[in-house]
Amino acid sequence: MFRNRLRSKRLWDRIVDAEEAARLITDGMTVGMSGFTRAGEAKAVPLALAERAMRDPLKITLMTGASLGHDLDSTLAQAHVIARRLPFQSDPILRNAINSGEVMFIDQHLSETVEFLRNGALAVDIAVVEATAITEDGGIVPTTSVGNSASFAILAPKVIVEINLSQPEGLEGLHDIYIPTRRPSREAIPVMAPDSRIGVPFIPIPAEKIAAIVVTQSSDSDSPVEAPDAETDLIASHLTEFLLREVRRGRLTERLLPLQAGIGTIANAVLHSFTEAPFHDLTMYSEVLQDSTFDLMDAGKLSFASGSSITLSTEKHRRVLAELEHYKRRLILRPQEISNHPEVIRRLGIIAINTALEFDIYGNVNSTHIGGTQMMNGIGGSGDFARNASMSIFVTKSLAKDGTISRVVPMVSHVDHTEHDVDILVTEIGLADLRGLAPRERAEIIIANCVHPIYREALRGYYRRALLRGGHTPHLIEEALAWHDSLRRTGKMLP
Amino acid sequence: MFRNRLRSKRLWDRIVDAEEAARLITDGMTVGMSGFTRAGEAKAVPLALAERAMRDPLKITLMTGASLGHDLDSTLAQAHVIARRLPFQSDPILRNAINSGEVMFIDQHLSETVEFLRNGALAVDIAVVEATAITEDGGIVPTTSVGNSASFAILAPKVIVEINLSQPEGLEGLHDIYIPTRRPSREAIPVMAPDSRIGVPFIPIPAEKIAAIVVTQSSDSDSPVEAPDAETDLIASHLTEFLLREVRRGRLTERLLPLQAGIGTIANAVLHSFTEAPFHDLTMYSEVLQDSTFDLMDAGKLSFASGSSITLSTEKHRRVLAELEHYKRRLILRPQEISNHPEVIRRLGIIAINTALEFDIYGNVNSTHIGGTQMMNGIGGSGDFARNASMSIFVTKSLAKDGTISRVVPMVSHVDHTEHDVDILVTEIGLADLRGLAPRERAEIIIANCVHPIYREALRGYYRRALLRGGHTPHLIEEALAWHDSLRRTGKMLP
């Protein structure tokens, strides 16, 4: 069996244990690791690195695809290994280190990190990539994510590969590795539909760049999704009704357009709800394929899904990997540069569904910063999709923390998506279609349709008083962030 | 001569005066007019419409490419013709009507308006397009801009054409009209270099859609550019030095990458300064071609320029149109959807230079709203370029209004470009290269390099006090907009 996993015989002598491989990583290096939303990360080498750092301190810049599983970001942060981190994370301990200023975090659009590497603004010293197998010529077959692994391995002078025996051999053939050529003579990215195969099923690097190979056995972390609740059901039903109206008006067909859904419970619940809706022959062109992707396939609603990773709950993980052959012909995993590429997103006309942390009465969205200062996770791919989608939808519950927080505020405390990039807002209260509306019209409809009743009059009052001062986007600038200040001081947005 | 201008004989009987043509526009209609940054707008019909409205009130939604010349937006606003306006304007009287709430203004990325038309979220009832000529089959040859004219004419059921005899016949052949196919089966936009010709040199519509033809004679408005001053010279020299450093580090060649420069004095001055820099064989892939484009061609520095309009000072206008044949083989005018297309901008790796109204210590940029509420002009194409450029540069003078305003503030009062989309900031004080930096690092370098000395200690003090509270992006949320509030109350940002 292992012969299939490491098919280049001359690489057999590179097999070492994780500790030895980790010695290739030294203080001050920039390390590019596989892993995207807790799927397909290198598992043994980062652990060995953290253990070594407890005895013998070192600092690195850590780049990944997105978030890591197995609490690796926690472990590395606790060992004080991470000096800089990009482009995304979702780890509670690393988050604290970021917010305290110990770790410099660069919060990037997920499609852009490798552009910075390619044009020399950033550089990578070594790549650490989890693999299903290594081909005869040294090609790396990724596992449950592609992320930035291909560009890390291609651009780094040295590569450590973790062959993970717990990842099924059947993953081979699932991936489509395509790397854009250098600018200014770059060609078009030839993805014309979610099922376009444009590359090769492995990361093509010369075998001699593989400096160490570690054999591992532990499977991806569980990514439990909270069950839909009454509020996520309402959000889903507002959105389904809206999309059905668009179908009736002839603006969409019942196939809709290729779907993207951000990671998280609400987007997953919305997508899951389409199993009961009259849509059919749906496709996805997304970044993370969550449980709902496979629910939709099982329900006969989804004909194809393209993503950069597969991130599942324990139960779903077991089932999907066991029946991989059944799903495989309807799946592609791509580099995140391609899954999130503005060119492809605009071309396909994607319907993008992402989660807002808060939005304001004019439709600006904060996806990242609690109270305007504390980093939650990062912008991830939401900007890649929202800017270029044919329909950019943001969803959130109207309240948080037992109603002490309204997710709809006079002015967001941090902007990740400007009013120019936000078409539709949905809470459990209702939906606001902002397309073609000026700010004053946006405010009326957002306050009427999306705000929880306990905050509605306060927001309407703010807006009316701001109107007296005039302006294209009326605000009481001295009061615009007062709700956030009140929350900070009193624990409540309103008295 | 006129036979060359109207080559379809069966259209001769459509020639009417402007007043009669304007009668095709009725109350409540959405009208799509040509015109992009004061170039190539329909000139007679909107005037006739405004005159009629003084006697017989009517309201329309007015879409254009961008801003109009000949004070048409003033005239239409004064006649209360405009109920809604998109996607851009720069007119002082219309601006007041927008800020007072009389006119609903939809401030859009310039590449996106026609996507909304194509997917049915917006619709156009009639197009009014300035032409150099009409071909044998009814094809419309635009004049000094393309803007959204092609899609307006194609999507509207009726078209009014203004043949402008003052626009030289030699403009024919300059344009390249390409319209993307409908999604989801859209093809790649085949622009592979600034000089790629991918379409036809006229707007292809059936002759029978042309409902009226008006013959006009008045040339485009003058677009004076202020002469470079000591501060714009410093901005230009900081940027040139930076780009030369990038060349020395091997990240760019002396040909740089295709350039985009936003409209306005500072960007024009920066580009003009490249006539003296050691760059060569430059190209532009931009939206507006200003005086500096032709200065660079005359200096032998610029080998090709692609744009959506030519907007010049009187003197330059006379010279360029007189020597059109000389310049023509090095110029293309495209629909703004193509000049500003994310796909092409990302592919070519454009260096984008746009003007900020203000930016904050973390690199967020406000391009549109004075004091967070009053619309200036609109976002225009700055978002199309900044998001997808290989290098996104924003320039501004560090002070405004005799030093009562700092262009660098604790927190911008409105966000058009988020920190994720801003690579380089330049004022006359200096340049901040933000690539690969976390917010705290950005703050240090912006305060040190870009802020005027009279505001530097105040900003540094704000930042230091914010640091005590911690956070990925430290702010004193109750004080973040205090400079804007002070300006509103006292006319000065600081006492």
Interface residues (C-beta under 8 A of the other chain):
Chain A: R84 L86 I98 N99 S100 G101 M104 F105 I106 D107 Q108 H109 E115 F116 N119 G120 A121 L122 R183 P184 S185 R186 E187 A188 I189 P190 M192 A193 R249 G250 R251 L257 P258 H341 P342 E343 R346 R347 L348 G349 N364 H369 G371 G372 T373 Q374 M375 I379 G383 R387 N388 S390 M411 S413 H414 V415 D416 H417 T418 E419 H420 D423 R435 G436 L437 A438 R440 E441 A466 L467 R469 G470 G471 H472 T473 P474 H475 I477 E478 A480 L481 A482 H484 D485 R488
Chain B: R84 L86 I98 N99 S100 G101 M104 F105 I106 D107 Q108 H109 E115 F116 N119 G120 A121 L122 R183 P184 S185 R186 E187 A188 I189 P190 M192 A193 R249 G250 R251 L257 P258 H341 P342 E343 R346 R347 L348 G349 N364 H369 G371 G372 T373 Q374 M375 I379 G383 R387 N388 S390 S413 H414 V415 D416 H417 T418 E419 H420 D423 R435 G436 L437 A438 R440 E441 A466 L467 R469 G470 G471 H472 T473 P474 H475 I477 E478 A480 L481 A482 H484 D485 R488
